[in-house]
Structures are given as C-alpha cells and as structure tokens.
Amino acid sequence: MSLVKLIAQADERGLAASGLACLDRCLPPGAGEADVLRPLWAGAAAGADEWAARLTEARDGLDAVIAAEPGPEPDPGGAAGDGSGAGTGVTLALVRTLLGSAPSRWEAEPLRAWADTCSVVALEIHQKLDAVGESGSAAAAEWLARCREDPAAVADAADGTDGGDGVGPLVAGELRRQIRILEILSDPTGAAGAGAMRRAMDLSTEGQRVLRAVVSRRARARN
C-alpha cells in the first residue's frame, strides 16, 4: 500500500507516531543526543491521556537545546541539513516549527494533516542530501509526490545504492521507513501494543543513524 493511503487510513496513534518519527529522524546530532522527543514517544503510546502534556514537554526540551546551542545564523544560500552549521540550524528550526504545529487534540483529522506535512518535509530533507536527482526543483517535488503515491517507484531501491527512475537511496530508505512504521502500528486487532511502538522507535533510530552518517560525511568534506 502507498504511503498516502496508509496515512489516510491510520488511526490517531499511527498518525502521531508517524509524524513524530519523521521529526526524530531529522533532528541534528546535538538535539537528537539529548532525546528531546523521547517524552512524545511516550505520549503517542499513551494516547489522549498524555499526548498534550508530553507535547508541551517535548517543545520545552527542544527550546532548551536551541537556546543552549544557537549555532550560526542560517545562510540563505545553504540547504537545510547540508552538513554545514547553517544547514543544521535551518533543519533544527524547521523541526521546531513542525513540532510547534503538532495538534494538542488527540483527534484523527488534525493529526493526519500534521503527519502528512511531517512526511513531506522529512522526504525533502533526505532529498537535499541524496546523491541522485536534483532537490528543490519542480521535477524533484513531482518525484516525491509520485513516490508517496506509488510504492513501486522505489521498490527496488536500497540504502547505499542508487534507486531507479532518479530516486536516490536516502529518499528510498526514508519512504520505506515511513511506510513500515505505519504498517507496524496499523494492526486492526489492536494487539500490537507497546511492542509495536518500540519497533517503530527502533526503525526510526536506524534511519536517524543513516541520515547523520551522511551529514557527517558532508561536514568532513567541507572542511
């Protein structure tokens, strides 16, 4: 099933975890190492009883990281997540903006809109770092839209290899993770429980390591 269809069919917990996982993978190393989004994973698992409070806690934690490590001013000519200090700052600000836009209400439709936005932004960040294709162009945006709607477009791509039809390995890997997380959390019997959330977290952590390795290589190449 396509990513777009999975988001359309997901329940509140799947949507909350899906959007959160996208942000978690894109956090720059400093913020990620502080586990500032960990409280929100607990909120996604608990549902309506804890989501709003955990969301506030995660926002406060990320604000503290930003205040402690302001970094350089963003370079208008730099790309988000390009491995430079400016690019890292842009990515961190973008993640904070998306976290700020997360709905405090535990309701499917606002969570669905938020998860969909997080999905697109995460893919765009991965695309900027990919070795295949041209990011930021109308054609690139069209490719991302197609891949979200057609899983066959990236079925043969794998991390570390070039994908078909101009789809790079980072984008292909991110698409598969987004799809898999929604699949893990969509058990219609409700039997997945906390174990499913843990599997989703582990899968997101794996993607986080992949993206940070690429950012690290780019940073070394710039020096």
N, C-alpha and C positions, 0 to 999 in steps of 0.2 A: 504494500500500500504506500502511496506517496506521502511525503511529509505534510503537504497541505491537507490531505484527507485525514491523517492522523490527528492533526491539530483540531480540525473541525469536529472530530468525534470524541476527543479526550474529555475526561471529567476534570473537576477542579484540581484534584491532586496531581494528575498528569500534567495539566497546564502549568501549575505553579512550579513543579519540579523541572519541567522542560525549559521555561523561561529562566529560572534560577541557574540551571546547569549551563545555559548559554553564557550568562554573565560570569559565572565562576570560571569557565574555561578561558575567558578573555581577560581576566584580571592580570595586570602586570605582576612580576615576581614579588615585589615588596608587599603589596596588598594581599596577594594570594597566600604568602607565607604566614600572614597574620590571621588567616582563616576568618576573615571578617564576615563572610557569608555563611559560615557554619551554622549560626543560630537560625538562619532562614531555612536551612535544610530540615531542621527540627520542626520549624513552623509548618513547612509543607507536609511533613509526615503527620503532624497532629491535626492539621486542617483548621476549621473555623475557630476552634478554641484558642489557638495560639498564633495564627498567621499574622494578624495585625500587630501584636506586641513584638513578635520576632522580626517583623519587617522594620519596625522602628529601631530595634536593637542593631540590626544589620546596617541601616543607614547611619546611625550614630558611630558605629565602628569604622565604616568606610570614611566618614567625615574626619575622624581622628587620624586615620592614616594619611589622608590628603593634607591635613593641617601639619602633620609632623614631617612629611616629605613632599613639600610643594613642587620640587623639581624646577626645571627651566620653563620659561614661558613657551607655549606651543608655537611652533614655526608654521606660519600659514602655508609654506611650500612643502611641509613634511607630511607624510602619510601617517594615519593612525596606526600604531603598532608596527612602525617600520624599523624598530630596533634602536632608534635614537632616543635621547632623553625627551625631546619634544614629542615624538610619536607616542612614547609611553604615557606622557602626560595627557595627550589627546584621548588615548584609549581609556585611561582611568576616569577622565571627566565624562566620557561617553557612558561608561558603565554606571557611574554615579547618577547620571541623568536618567538612565533606564531604570535603575533601582528606585529613583525618586518617583518615577511614573507608575510603579507597580501598584495595583489596586489593593487597598486595605480590606475591601469587602471580599469575602470568600464566596464569590459567585462566578459561574462559568463564563458568561459573556465578557465581562471586563478582563478576566484572567486570560481568556482566549485571545483577545486583541493584544494584550501585553505579551503573551508568549509568542505570538506571530511576529511582532516587532523585534523581540529579542532574537528570534531565529534568523531573521533577515540581517540584522546588524552583525551577529556573530559570523554569518557566512561572508559578509562584506569584509570584515576584519581578516578572516582567513584568506580571502581572495587577494587582499593587498599584499600578503606575504607569500603568495603562491608563485611558483616558477613558471606556470603555464598561463597563457592568456593575458589580457590587459585589464587591470582593475580600474574602476571609476568611470568606464565608458558606458554608453548606452547598450552596446553589444554585451558587455560583461553583466550588466544588470539583467538583460534579457536571458542570458545563460543561467544566472542564478534562479530566476523565476521558472525557467523550464525545468531545471533540476529539482526544484522543490515540488513540482507537479508530476514529474516523470522519473521514478526511481531507476528506470532502465538507462537513463542518460549517464549514470555514474556507476552502474552495476559492476563494471569490470575494473574500476579504478581502486587503487590501494595506497595507503600512506607510503611515501618513499618512491612511488612510481608515477609516471605521467598518466593521467586519465585520458579517456577517449574524448573526441569532439571538443578539445580545448578545455576540458575540465581538469584542473590541477589536483594534485594529491591531497593538499591541505583541505580544499573545499570538499573533495570527495569524502575524505575521512570525517569531516565535520557533519556533512549531510548524513552519513551512516550513523554517527553517534546520536544525532538528534532523533533520527527515526527509531533507533534501537531503544533509546530511553523512553520514548512514548510507547513503544511496544511492550517494554518491561512493565510499565505502570498501567497498562490497559487491560489487565486480567478481568474479564467480565464477571467472574465469580467473587472477586474481592479477596481472593485467597493469597495474593502476592504479599500483602502486609509490609512490615518493616524490612524484610529481606529484599524486597523489590527496590525500596528506596536506597538501601545500601548498595545494591548492584548498580543503580543509576548513578550514585555518587562515585563509585569506583570507575565507571565508564567515563564520567566527566573528568575525573582526575587524570586518567590516561590521556585524554585529549588535551588537558592543560599542560601535561609534560611535553607532548608533541609540539604544541604551539610555542612554548617557552624555549625549547631547544632551537627552533627556527629563529626566534627573536635573538637568542644569544649568539647564534652564528652570524646573524646580520650585524650585530653590535661589534663583534670582533672584526668583521670585515671592514667596518667603517673606521676602525682605529689603526 
